[in-house]
């Protein structure tokens, strides 16, 4: 492969994902998947979390995480909406992930 062929492959691969990416408000299902990904992978693993949400880019996931962490700092329980018994996101485990994040950003 030469440089030109690599460039075309990269462009084609990125354009496939780009066609799925949407903007605007996050849906409930996207937020739920984000929280499950945060619980599974932990903070800072935005690329891994983004692979779970095909409609959002890594940058969008990172930006969403910043907004969520800001809401947590203000005392909001971001997991309350999804902490029903049928949900796989458990409030205690999820809050520990967020608390670890808050400790690290304050340091």
WORA-V494446 format. One line per field, one symbol per residue. ss: DSSP state (A for helix, B for strand, O for the rest). phi: phi as a letter, one per 40 degrees, with the letter a starting at -180 (. if undefined). A space follows every 50 residues. Layout:
ss: ???
phi: ???
This chain:
ss: OOAAAAAAAAAAAAAAAAAAOOOOOOOAAAAAAAAAAAAAAOOOOAAAAA AAOOOOOAAAAAAAAAAAAAAAAOOOOOOAAAOOOOOOOOAAAAAAAAAA AAAAAAO
phi: .bdccccccccccccccccccbbgcccdcccccdcccccccgcgcccccc ccbccbccccccccccccccccccgccccdcbccdcccccdccccccccc ccccccc
